[in-house]
Amino acid sequence: MSDKEIIQAMDAISVPNVQAQREGIMALEALMKEQEQVEIPPMHCVHAGMYLRAVTVPAGTLLTGQIYKFDHVEVMVSGLLVVTTDDGAAKVLEGFNMMPAFTGKKRAAYALEDTTWLTVHSVGYTGDMSPEEIQETLTIESFEDLENFYAEVNKADYAHFLLSQNWSEEQVRKVVEDTADYTDALDLKEFGLYLADSVIQGQGLFAKEPLLEGEFIMPARMKGRRTQAGRFINHAVRPNAKFVFDGTDLNTVAIRDIQANEEITVNYRLTLEERALQGDLCQE
């Protein structure tokens, strides 16, 4: 394939739909594995709770990145390459570039010149772990495995949250199942939402269509009564929504773009803090 054809293929998978982009990159990676492979030995540095991993990608090399579990920092030290994005077109990077990198992102890149790329991770104390072992703890094989990892993290953090509040799961379950202050009068279809089994806990609230950052989702509490959002939205360490008290009601608002069929989540710790700060003392 020519440089132009490769860039066109990368443009085709640079789409804002997360699922479509993931499928496109994995399909591209499968095709790449059928070709002759280029050995790119990494350089490592482990120091002061940080792990740095650098590679120099030869010109003419098409590659895909690994799936990282955690946010980190990426630095393009030098070179010229084209990389996939989320906004409809691949992007050309030249020379020195420094940028945040987020969990769950997987990119494809094509080096037009020899390019040196560095990833920087906060790892804390690693004992006698080798750089290869550290890298293995930071990455995961598939997006399915990543979603399962997120679910386990959210479950563990929810248990820690309950412990910090001196609540038991049984106490919380009784509150959730108590319908004295609950109403299901709102039609979820009107808000583009639906209930389904959650990998985090019980049932969850899901978006039927994409939602944009800052978009109103639905009331969580209105006229003193919990809605489906107030009852079924689950906890996440990295939520995609938050509850906002407007002086009368508690509303659910997206804090990042949400994909179709993605579960709506909030961070319960932040919810309690925000409600207290805004004078919403109804936290039973």
C-alpha positions in Angstrom: 0.0 0.0 0.0 1.1 3.5 -0.7 1.5 6.2 2.0 -1.8 7.8 0.6 -3.7 4.5 0.8 -2.5 3.9 4.4 -3.5 7.4 5.5 -6.9 6.9 3.9 -7.4 3.7 5.8 -6.5 5.5 9.0 -8.9 8.3 8.2 -11.6 5.7 7.8 -11.2 4.4 11.4 -10.8 7.9 13.0 -14.4 8.1 14.0 -16.1 9.5 17.2 -18.0 6.2 17.7 -15.9 4.3 20.2 -17.2 0.8 19.2 -16.8 1.5 15.5 -13.2 2.8 16.0 -12.2 -0.1 18.1 -13.6 -2.6 15.6 -11.8 -0.8 12.8 -8.4 -0.7 14.6 -8.7 -4.4 15.6 -9.5 -5.3 12.0 -6.5 -3.3 10.8 -4.3 -5.0 13.4 -5.5 -8.4 12.2 -4.4 -7.6 8.6 -1.1 -6.2 9.9 -0.3 -9.5 11.7 -0.5 -11.3 8.3 2.4 -9.1 7.0 6.1 -9.3 7.8 6.7 -7.9 11.3 9.2 -5.1 12.2 11.1 -5.7 15.4 11.1 -2.5 17.6 13.1 -3.1 20.8 12.0 -0.8 23.6 14.2 1.2 26.0 13.1 1.3 29.7 13.7 3.4 32.7 12.2 2.7 36.2 12.8 5.4 38.7 11.0 7.4 41.5 7.7 5.5 41.1 7.7 6.2 37.3 8.1 3.8 34.4 9.2 5.2 31.0 9.1 3.2 27.9 10.6 4.5 24.6 10.6 3.1 21.1 12.1 4.3 17.8 9.7 3.4 14.9 11.5 3.1 11.5 10.1 5.1 8.6 7.5 3.2 6.6 6.2 1.2 9.6 2.5 0.9 10.3 1.8 -0.1 13.9 -1.0 -0.2 16.5 -0.6 0.7 20.2 -1.4 -1.5 23.2 -4.5 -1.1 25.3 -3.6 0.6 28.5 -5.6 0.2 31.8 -4.7 3.6 33.2 -4.2 7.2 32.1 -0.6 8.2 31.4 1.5 10.7 29.3 2.8 10.2 25.8 5.7 12.1 24.3 6.7 12.1 20.7 10.4 13.0 21.0 11.1 13.5 17.3 10.1 12.3 13.9 7.0 12.5 11.6 4.0 10.2 11.8 0.3 10.0 11.1 -2.0 8.8 14.0 -5.7 8.0 14.2 -7.9 10.3 16.2 -11.6 10.5 17.4 -12.7 13.3 15.1 -13.0 11.9 11.6 -9.4 12.2 10.3 -6.0 11.0 11.1 -3.6 13.6 12.4 0.0 14.4 11.3 2.5 14.9 14.2 5.9 16.3 13.6 8.9 16.9 15.9 8.3 17.2 19.6 4.8 16.6 21.0 3.6 16.0 24.5 0.0 14.9 25.2 -2.3 13.1 27.8 -3.2 9.5 27.0 -6.3 7.9 28.3 -7.3 4.4 29.5 -9.0 2.4 26.8 -7.6 4.2 23.8 -5.9 2.2 21.1 -4.3 4.1 18.2 -2.9 3.2 14.8 0.1 5.1 13.6 2.2 5.3 10.4 5.8 6.6 10.6 6.7 8.8 7.6 10.2 9.3 9.2 12.1 7.5 11.9 10.1 8.5 15.0 10.9 8.2 18.7 7.9 7.8 21.0 7.9 7.7 24.8 5.2 6.7 27.3 5.4 7.8 31.0 3.5 5.9 33.7 3.0 6.4 37.4 3.5 3.0 38.9 4.6 3.5 42.5 6.8 0.9 44.2 7.4 -2.0 41.9 9.9 -4.0 43.9 12.0 -6.3 41.8 9.6 -6.4 38.9 11.2 -6.3 35.5 10.2 -3.6 32.9 8.4 -6.3 30.9 6.4 -7.3 34.0 5.5 -3.7 34.7 4.4 -3.2 31.1 2.2 -6.3 31.4 0.5 -5.0 34.5 -0.3 -1.7 32.7 -1.8 -3.2 29.5 -4.6 -5.6 28.7 -5.1 -7.9 25.7 -8.6 -7.0 24.5 -11.4 -4.4 25.0 -13.6 -7.1 26.4 -11.0 -7.8 29.1 -10.7 -4.1 29.7 -14.5 -3.7 30.3 -14.3 -6.6 32.8 -11.3 -4.9 34.5 -13.3 -1.7 34.8 -16.2 -3.6 36.3 -14.0 -5.3 38.9 -12.4 -2.0 39.8 -15.9 -0.3 40.2 -17.1 -3.2 42.4 -14.1 -3.0 44.6 -14.3 0.8 44.9 -18.0 0.6 45.7 -17.3 -1.8 48.5 -14.6 0.6 49.8 -17.0 3.5 49.5 -19.6 1.7 51.7 -16.9 0.9 54.2 -15.8 4.5 54.4 -19.5 5.5 55.1 -19.9 2.7 57.6 -22.8 1.3 55.5 -23.4 -2.3 54.7 -24.6 -3.6 51.3 -27.7 -4.9 53.0 -28.5 -1.4 54.3 -28.1 0.2 50.9 -30.1 -2.6 49.2 -33.0 -1.9 51.6 -32.9 1.8 50.6 -32.7 1.1 46.9 -35.6 -1.4 47.1 -37.7 0.8 49.3 -40.3 2.3 46.9 -41.8 4.8 49.4 -39.9 7.7 47.8 -39.7 6.2 44.3 -41.6 7.0 41.2 -41.3 5.4 37.8 -43.7 7.9 36.2 -41.1 9.2 33.9 -40.9 7.4 30.5 -37.3 6.4 29.9 -37.9 6.2 26.2 -38.6 10.0 26.2 -35.0 10.5 27.5 -33.5 7.9 25.2 -32.7 5.6 28.1 -33.4 2.0 29.1 -32.8 -0.4 32.0 -30.6 -3.5 31.6 -28.4 -5.9 33.5 -25.2 -4.2 34.7 -21.8 -5.7 34.9 -21.2 -3.4 37.9 -24.3 -4.2 40.1 -27.8 -5.5 39.5 -29.6 -3.4 36.9 -28.2 -0.2 35.4 -29.4 2.8 33.3 -28.2 2.8 29.7 -28.1 5.4 26.9 -30.0 4.2 23.8 -28.4 7.0 21.7 -25.1 8.9 22.1 -25.1 11.8 24.6 -22.7 14.8 24.5 -20.7 16.2 27.3 -22.8 18.6 29.3 -26.1 17.2 28.1 -29.0 16.8 30.5 -29.8 13.1 30.8 -32.9 13.0 33.1 -34.0 14.0 36.6 -32.6 11.7 39.4 -34.9 13.1 42.1 -37.9 15.4 41.5 -40.5 16.7 44.0 -38.8 14.7 46.7 -39.0 11.4 44.9 -36.3 9.2 43.3 -36.7 8.4 39.6 -35.2 5.5 37.7 -31.9 7.5 37.5 -31.9 8.0 41.3 -32.5 4.3 41.9 -30.6 2.5 39.2 -27.5 4.5 38.2 -24.4 2.7 39.4 -21.1 3.8 40.9 -17.9 4.1 38.9 -14.4 5.3 39.7 -14.4 7.1 36.3 -18.0 8.0 35.8 -19.5 9.5 32.6 -22.2 11.5 34.5 -22.9 13.4 37.7 -25.9 14.5 39.7 -26.5 18.3 39.9 -28.8 19.9 42.4 -30.6 22.9 40.9 -32.1 24.1 44.2 -35.2 22.0 43.8 -34.5 18.8 41.9 -31.5 16.5 41.4 -30.6 16.2 37.7 -28.3 13.8 35.8 -25.8 15.5 33.5 -23.2 13.9 31.2 -19.6 14.9 32.1 -18.2 13.4 28.9 -19.5 12.1 25.6 -21.4 8.8 26.2 -21.8 6.2 23.5 -24.9 4.4 22.5 -25.6 1.4 24.8 -23.1 2.6 27.4 -24.1 2.4 31.0 -24.7 5.8 32.8 -22.5 6.0 35.9 -21.7 8.5 38.6 -19.2 8.6 41.4 -21.1 8.2 44.7 -18.4 10.0 46.7 -18.5 13.1 44.5 -22.3 12.9 44.6 -22.4 13.2 48.4 -19.8 15.9 48.4 -21.6 18.0 45.7 -25.0 17.6 47.3 -23.7 18.7 50.7 -21.9 21.7 49.2 -25.0 22.8 47.3 -27.2 22.5 50.4 -29.1 19.4 49.3 -29.3 17.7 52.6 -31.8 15.1 51.6 -29.3 12.2 51.5 -31.3 9.5 53.1 
